[in-house]
Amino acid sequence: MKSKLAKVFTYFFLSQILANVVYGYTFVQNIVLKHKVINDIINEGKVNSRDFSIDSPLNYLIPAYLGIKNTEIFLLFLFFITNIFLFLICYKIADLGKHSYLFLFGGWLVPSVWFIGYGDMLTVALTLFLIHEIIKNDQKNKLKIFTFSLLLVINHSALALGLLLSIFFLTKNEKKIQFIKIVLPTFFIGYFVNQQLKSNVGFDGRGRFRFLLNDGIVSNSLEIINKDFINIIYSGFLGFIILFIVTAILSDSPMMKKAYIPILISIVFTSISLDTSRIFSLLLVPVIYVSMIEYDKLNFKKYWTQNVIAFGVIATNLIIGTQHVYGYVREKSPFTEEPNIYDLIIKYIDSLLSGVLS
């Protein structure tokens, strides 16, 4: 247990280097206005916004129920909770083998730290806990599968649909019926709860599924896909694409042979979303997870081969960069104009010290 905890903290330290030094934490666009929605819930018990992001009600209801009225405290809360989920991710991937730290070099980490306020880190954490129960634990604990699936759907129903479809195709053939029996009704329950939570606060705007019907959404998404397809594929994997290709070529695992279907599903869902690389990266998490499992099973004749592959993954991330497609290809977060988390932390620490030392 001690060795695993040491591994987890090492991974968390590595993830902080990537998140702070390489990518940079940023809040999603109009984060201050999103906090106004929370204050509306606290003060009036309802929302006065039609922003489709309210389709993820947990992002608003949890801070509202905690009574977080101060904007700066709200932003610090988002940063803190994001890092709690990142720690849980590190805890879960620590069981994926000797080189499991390479999971952190997948594309999912970029949107998770660039879009703070959308709950992407929670989505990744729930996906890992769910797929662990299905792949590693062979669906033995149905209650955990129900719980993680339910929370995933409540948090983001559209992403949950894509992720659950991907996991279904990665599930053992003899376990697929059991998966459907648990997850299908759970999806409808989660979707109902999602709708009810929004109804309770008077949200009457368009959810994510109806948002697709807005003029130009699908056509603009397809145009971006056509123009930047290679960048989108790379941004979803980042340097991990090297490990995926090696594993796909060398592994004779049935799971790796089925991994192409979830990739196609991810492309389809991405093609109807404007947050192009963000959606693709998050939907690839199940593929990256199973690739990590199967990579650890490969028997390389020369012991240094895996070290060379690991170096290639890390070097690719650092040299090529993110290539993140959000309207166009970006190397830095598109939300640098939003409040700076580091300034907020320094300001908060300064206020604490002034209260203690004065």
N, C-alpha and C positions, 0 to 999 in steps of 0.2 A: 504493500500500500504506500509506504514511504517513497519507494522508487517511482511509483506512478505519479504521486503528487509532485515530486521533483520534476518529472517529465512535463506535467501539466503546466507548472509555473515557468518552466523553460520555454514551452510553446507560447505561453501567454506573453512572456517577455519578447519573444521573436515577433509575435503578432503586433505588439506595440511599436516595435521598430518599423515594421511595414506600414502600420496605420498612421504613425506620427511623422516619420522621416521620409518614407517613400511616397505614400499616397496623400496623407494629410486629412484630418477630420474636418468635415464641414456640415453645416445644417442645410436641410433641403430649402428650396426657394420659398420665400414668404413665411418663414417659420414664425415670425412675430405675429403675423395675422392669424396663423393657426392657433397660437396661444389665446388670441382674442375669442376664438370659438370656445375654448375651454372656459374662459371667464364667463361667456354667455351661459354655458351649462351650469356653472357654479351659481351665478347671480339670478338667472331667469329660469333655469331648468330646461332650456331648449336652445337650439342653434339657430342663428340667423344667416347662415352661409349655405350655399349650394355647391361648395367645393366637393368634387367627386372623391377626394382623398378621405372624406368622412366615411366612405365605404369601408374603411378600416377603423371601426369604432373604438377599438382598444387604445389606439394612439391618443384619443381624446378623453375617453371615459375614465381611464385609470388616473391620469393627472387631475381630472375634475373631481373624482371621488376622494382623492388625497387632498383636495382643496388648495392646489398650487396656483395662487393668484399672481405671484410675482414672476415676471417674464424671465429674469435672469436665473431664478431658482428653477424654473421650468426647463430652461436650456441645460443647466447643470444636471438636472434630473435625467434628461434624455441621454446626455453623455455618460452618466454613471450607469444607467440601466443598459445601455448599449454595450458597455464593457463587461457587465455581469454576464450577458448572453455570450459575449466573445469568450469569456473564461469557461463557460459551460461547453462551448464548441471545442475549445482546447482540451477539456476534460474528456469529451466523447471521442475525439480523434486519436487520443493517446493510446487507444487499444488497436489501432490499425496497422501496427507493425513498426519495424525499425526506422523506416523513413517516413513515418506518418506526418511529420512536420511539413512535408511537401504539400499537404492538403492546403496549408495556409497560402500557397503560391497560386491557387486557383483564382479565377476571375471574380468569384463571389465576394471577396473581401473589399474590392474597390467600391461597389455601390453601397455596401453595408456601412462604410465609413464616410462616403461622400453624401449619402442621402439620409443623414440622421434626422429622424422625425417621421420616417416612413415605416419603421419597425422591421427593416430587412434583416437585421442581425437576429431578431426573434424568429423570423421565418426560417433562416438557415439552421438555427439551434433546434427548432421543432422538427425540421426535416431530418436532421441527423438522428435525433432521438427516436423518431418514427421508423426510419429505414434500418436503424440498429435493431429494433425489435423485430422487424420483418425479415431482414437478411441474416443478421448474426444470431438472433435468438429464435429464428424459425417460427415466428408468430405464436410463441408459447403464452405470452401475456396479453390476452385480448383487451383487458382493461387499459393497459398502457397504449395500445394501438388506438383504441377508441379516444382516449384523452388527448393524445398528441395530434390525431387527425382532426378532432373537434376544434382544438385551439388554432390549428393551422388554418382551418376554413373560416373561423370567426375573425382571425387576424387579417386575412387577405383571401377572399373566396376565389378570385380569378387565378392567382398564383397557385393556390392550393389545388385547384382542378388540374393544372398542368403537372404539378409535382406528383400528385396521386396517380395520374395516368402513367407517368414515367416509372414510378415505383412498381405499379402493377406489371408492366412489361419486364421489369427486372426480377420479379418474384418467381420462385420455382413454379413450374407448370402444375405440379400436384397441389400447390398451395394457393393457386389463383382464385379458386371458388371461395375458399375461406376468406381471402383478402376482400373479395367483393362483398361477401355477407357482412363483414365488419365495417368496411370503409364507405360503401355506397349509402346505407342509411345514415351513417355518421355525417356524410357530406350534406345531406338534406337537412339534418338536424342543425348542423353548424350554420348552414345558409339561413335557416329560419331564425336562429338566435341572432345572427348578424343583422337581419332585417328588423327584428324586434328591438334590438338595442338602438338602432338608428331611429326607429319609430318612436321610442320612448323619449327621445330628445327632439322630436319634431323635424327630423331631416327629411326634406321632400325633394332633394336634388337627384341627379342621375348617379346611379352606381356605376361600377366599372364596366359591367356588361352592356348597359344602356349607353354609356359614354362612347362606345364604339360606333354607335349609330349617328353621332354628330358628323356634320358635313366635313369631309376631307380627312378624317382621322385614319381610316383604313388605307386610302390612296396615298397619303403622306408617309405612312409607315412602310408600305410596299416600296415606295420610291427610295426611302432611306436604305432598306434592305438591298435593293438592286444596286445602289450606288456604292455601298460600303460593306458588302457581304463578307469579304475576307477579313476586314477589320473586326466585324462583329463576331465571327467565329473565333478569331484569336483572342479578343477581349473577354470572351466567355471562359476560355481555358487559361489564358496568359501562358507563363512558362510551363505550366502543368501539361500543356499539349504534347510536350516531348514524352513525358511519362505515359500519357494516354496512348500515343502512337506505338511506343515500344511494347506496352502491355497488350494492345490490340493485335500486334503482329506475332508476339511470342506466346501469348496465353492461348490455351485450347479450352478455356472455361466457357461453358454455355452462357454464363452471365455476360461475358465480354462480347460474345457474338450477338447478344440482344441489346447491347448498349447503343447501337445505332438508331434504334427506334425512339428512345427518349431524346436523342439529339434532334431527330426530325420533329418530334413533338415540340421541343423547345424552339425550333426555328419557326414552326407554324404559329405558336403563341406570340413569339417576338414580332412576327410580321404584321400583327394587328395591335401593336403597342408603340407609342411614341418614345417611351423610355427604353430604347432599343437594347443597348448592351446590358443595362441593368436587369431587365427581364430575362434575357438569355443567360446571363451569368448565374442568376439565382436558380433558374430551372435546370441548370447543369449539375447542381449539387449532388443528386443521386448518382449520376454518371461518374463524377469525380470520386465519390465515396466507394463505389464498387471497383473502380480502376485502382484505387489505393489498396483495396483488399487483395485483388488478383495480382498486382505488382509485387506485393510482399511474398506471394507464393512462387514467383519465378525463381528458377535455379540457374544462376549465372555461373559459368565455369571459372571466370576470373573474379576474384573478390572485389577488385577495384572498379568493376564495371558500374555497379550501382552508385558509387561515389561520383563517377564521371557523369552519369545521368542526373544525379542530384545537382551537381555543379551547373549542368546545362539548363536545368529548370530555373535555378536562382539567377543565373547570368542572363537568361532570356528576359526575365521580369525586369531586371535592372537596365539592360541595354535597349530593348525594344520599347519598354514602357507599357502604359495601359492600353493605348489605342481605343479608348472608350468612346463609343458612338452615342451621342446625345444631341441629336440634330445634325451634328457633324463630328468628325473624329477629334477627340480631346486628350491631352496629356495631363491636364489638371482639372480639378473639380470645377464645374460650371457655376458653383455657388459661393465663390470666394467673397462676394459682396455681402453675404449674410454675416451675422454676429460671429466674431472669432472666439472659438472655445478657449483658446489659450489665454486671451485677454480676460475672459470671464473668470477663469480659474485663478489667475493672478489677482484680479480685483477682489474675488471672494476671500482668498487667503489673506490679502492685505486688510480687509475689513475685520476678519477674525483676529488677526494679530493686533490691530489697533484697539480692539475691544479688550484684549487681554493685557496689553502693555500700557494702556493709558491709565 
